Each structure stands twice: as C-alpha cells, then as structure tokens.
C-alpha cells in the first residue's frame, strides 16, 4: 500500500501561482499511476491531472490544460502540481491519489484506490 500526504495549499490572488506537493510512503512508488483531483464546496470531486509511472505521459482536465503541470520524482517519492494563472473557480480542496491500474487519459475518481487527506487552495478575485 501507499500513504499520501499533500502540502502547499494556501490563499492566492487570481492570476497567481501555487505548487502543490504530495509525498508518498510505502513500497514501490514506481508501481503507481498518480493523479490530482479537486473538490469545490458543494460540488463533486473532479479529475485534474494524472501522470504515468515513468512520468513520461500526462493528461489534464480541459479546465486546467495549459495552466497546470503535473510531475513526479520517483527518487524522492514525490508528485507535484504546478498551478499557474489561478482563477477563483480553481478554489477547492486538492487531493493526491494513486492507482495500480493501467494508465488512462480518461480517469475518474473510482479508478484510484489510495488518497491523501487533501490541501485547501483558495483563489481570491
């Protein structure tokens, strides 16, 4: 199993940037496809981005494409989400997630079996 812990959330003005980090403990970090999801108040949790085991492939939700970048460092058991040009609609709790399933460019929440506790991101207008 893998345990995940997010950090890096906070309050930022619209147009600003934040970088979220997720540290993983447990064995065989390279076995896992990793993803980021978010949940805004009153809304369902939604997919943001994912990255393959090697880090060579990524995919993004249309709402963040061109603004967010997911990356991973397998030597450090870390996954990151660089968020640029943030907008108030990006306000949400952001979750790191892991799965051993085959990589897909169309992941949903149910594909991921391991989750962090989340980190809050608030974007003010």
C-alpha positions as CSV (number, residue, x, y, z in Angstrom):
1,X,0.0,0.0,0.0
2,X,1.0,3.7,-0.3
3,X,0.2,6.5,2.0
4,X,-0.1,10.0,0.6
5,X,0.2,13.4,2.1
6,X,-0.4,16.7,0.3
7,X,1.1,20.1,1.1
8,X,1.5,23.5,-0.4
9,X,-2.1,24.8,-0.4
10,X,-3.0,28.3,0.6
11,X,-4.5,31.6,-0.3
12,X,-3.5,33.3,-3.6
13,X,-4.9,36.1,-5.7
14,X,-6.3,35.5,-9.1
15,X,-3.5,35.2,-11.7
16,X,-1.1,33.9,-9.1
17,X,0.6,30.5,-8.8
18,X,0.9,27.7,-6.3
19,X,2.8,24.4,-6.3
20,X,1.3,21.5,-4.5
21,X,3.4,18.6,-3.4
22,X,2.4,15.1,-2.4
23,X,4.8,12.8,-0.6
24,X,4.3,9.1,-0.6
25,X,5.4,6.5,1.8
26,X,5.3,2.8,1.4
27,X,6.9,0.4,-1.1
28,X,7.2,0.5,-4.8
29,X,6.3,4.1,-5.5
30,X,7.1,3.5,-9.2
31,X,4.2,1.0,-9.4
32,X,1.6,3.7,-9.1
33,X,0.0,5.9,-11.5
34,X,-0.6,9.2,-9.7
35,X,-3.3,11.8,-10.1
36,X,-4.6,15.0,-8.7
37,X,-8.3,15.7,-8.0
38,X,-10.2,18.6,-6.5
39,X,-13.5,19.2,-4.8
40,X,-15.0,22.6,-4.6
41,X,-17.7,23.5,-2.0
42,X,-21.0,21.9,-2.8
43,X,-19.6,20.0,-5.8
44,X,-18.4,16.5,-6.6
45,X,-14.8,15.7,-6.6
46,X,-13.3,16.1,-10.1
47,X,-10.3,14.9,-12.0
48,X,-7.5,17.4,-12.6
49,X,-4.5,15.6,-13.9
50,X,-2.6,12.3,-14.0
51,X,0.9,11.0,-14.7
52,X,2.2,7.7,-15.8
53,X,4.5,5.5,-13.8
54,X,7.7,6.8,-15.5
55,X,6.5,10.4,-15.7
56,X,6.7,10.3,-19.4
57,X,3.0,10.8,-20.0
58,X,0.5,13.2,-18.6
59,X,-3.1,14.2,-19.1
60,X,-5.2,17.1,-17.9
61,X,-8.8,18.1,-17.5
62,X,-9.8,20.7,-20.1
63,X,-10.4,23.3,-17.4
64,X,-6.7,23.3,-16.3
65,X,-4.9,22.4,-19.5
66,X,-2.2,24.9,-20.3
67,X,-2.2,26.3,-16.8
68,X,-1.4,23.3,-14.6
69,X,1.5,20.9,-14.8
70,X,1.8,17.5,-13.1
71,X,5.2,16.0,-12.5
72,X,6.8,13.3,-10.3
73,X,10.2,12.5,-8.8
74,X,10.4,8.7,-8.4
75,X,13.7,9.0,-6.5
76,X,12.0,11.2,-3.8
77,X,8.6,9.5,-3.9
78,X,7.0,12.8,-4.7
79,X,4.4,14.1,-7.1
80,X,3.7,17.8,-7.8
81,X,1.1,20.0,-9.3
82,X,2.3,23.4,-10.5
83,X,-0.7,25.7,-10.8
84,X,-0.3,28.9,-12.8
85,X,-2.8,31.7,-13.7
86,X,-5.1,30.6,-10.9
87,X,-8.7,31.7,-11.0
88,X,-11.4,31.8,-8.3
89,X,-13.0,28.8,-9.9
90,X,-9.9,26.8,-9.0
91,X,-10.8,27.2,-5.3
92,X,-11.1,23.7,-3.9
93,X,-9.6,21.0,-1.7
94,X,-6.9,19.3,-3.8
95,X,-6.3,15.6,-3.4
96,X,-3.4,13.4,-4.4
97,X,-4.4,9.9,-5.5
98,X,-2.6,6.7,-6.6
99,X,-3.7,3.6,-8.5
100,X,-2.1,0.5,-9.8
101,X,-4.4,0.2,-12.8
102,X,-3.4,0.7,-16.4
103,X,-2.9,4.3,-17.3
104,X,-5.8,6.1,-19.0
105,X,-6.3,9.6,-20.3
106,X,-9.9,9.4,-19.0
107,X,-9.5,8.6,-15.4
108,X,-12.3,9.1,-12.9
109,X,-12.4,9.1,-9.1
110,X,-13.3,5.4,-8.9
111,X,-10.1,4.4,-10.6
112,X,-8.0,5.4,-7.7
113,X,-7.8,3.4,-4.5
114,X,-5.4,5.5,-2.4
115,X,-6.0,9.1,-1.4
116,X,-4.4,11.8,0.7
117,X,-6.3,14.0,3.1
118,X,-6.3,17.0,0.8
119,X,-4.9,20.5,0.9
120,X,-7.0,23.6,0.6
121,X,-6.5,26.1,-2.2
122,X,-8.3,29.4,-2.1
123,X,-8.1,31.9,-5.0
124,X,-9.4,35.3,-4.3
125,X,-10.7,37.6,-7.0
